[in-house]
């Protein structure tokens, strides 16, 4: 609401103050939203308006906002030793969580765990330790990937927003198999998979020799690259290639892990074994916590990689509670069911709105790719920005992503119900109708650059 005697809302005043105090380098803004409170799948802003949240803080809020078991776990930990420098003084919460995570990772081999504070530092850890553990200098990652903001994780990334990061030359980026928009030209799902695999084999025979390549790191669903689900045969074939060449296969599960795709980890859909994974975002239940889980050879190397607050007791206690809630409340199964319901509804809308070129995803990681023409598949990036803003005005929070900024990403809490999905689809329908009819003022977008 506007303050008496002014025309500004509380959100506008807060955003003005924030613009004067906080640097632009830490902002990705889509619309004028300032949250004040949250419960379940609903967020209320500083003006008292409520929104259905289909972002979940970039897939952080697995269990819904203010879950009582998460809050209690944090409270109990804070009543004890609420912070500890685990690198020097281990605490039992962190030991318990490490044992739990190691047991959750498939594979009949000894595993260990490393803890940090954010997904970026977990992937940074991988970029540093993989060459050290294997004695091989090189790494392969994928175009479109977003692995983080630290130097090491940014060097692994292939996202266009990080194209200005110049590395040391030991990371080679190859095309991710996108069946809708294959880098090798129009082809079938199997054809896209085959061509991308051939590109990797060519890379291993040329600029990143197999004998000097430590690992291939990827997301089993490439989230910020556009919520791309690779063809079913791609990851199993990649696993076989890694086995043949002695290369480790490593998955970034920071955004996809802990139940979001309907399994504990997204790579499990492919039926393969990972040599290591990174975790973050939902792991700490909203508190800063990340992890690397993998072969003990990786995490027992003769070097240091540690942070003062990595694996602190309160975030670790929250992490244990998150795992318990996801398991006890069958949230993996709910993610699979609600994701299918959501995709079915979106495909129904695609029959009504030709701007929807593709609907894809696993569980509650869903992408809606917008195009200006279904024949040419020209990316509709500006339209995605309009749609996200219009959804916000109508009470639904969504974000857009992808190499061309034209994919609406839907990652709600795993606790959503069929009624929540129905409400979100109704708002999405209305927003699409308004955008299609030109009922949107582009001047609203000027302060918000998004990606």
PyMOL commands that set and color helices and strands:
alter all, ss='L'
color gray80, all
select helices_A, chain A and resi 10-21+24-26+56-59+68-79+92-104+119-134+151-156+160-162+189-204+210-212+232-245+266-270+281-284+296-299+313-328+331-350+381-394+418-436+442-445
alter helices_A, ss='H'
color red, helices_A
select strands_A, chain A and resi 35-39+42-45+50-53+111-116+138-142+171-174+213-218+221-222+228-229+248-252+276-279+290-295+356-362+365-370+396-397+399-401+407-410
alter strands_A, ss='S'
color yellow, strands_A
deselect
rebuild
show_as cartoon
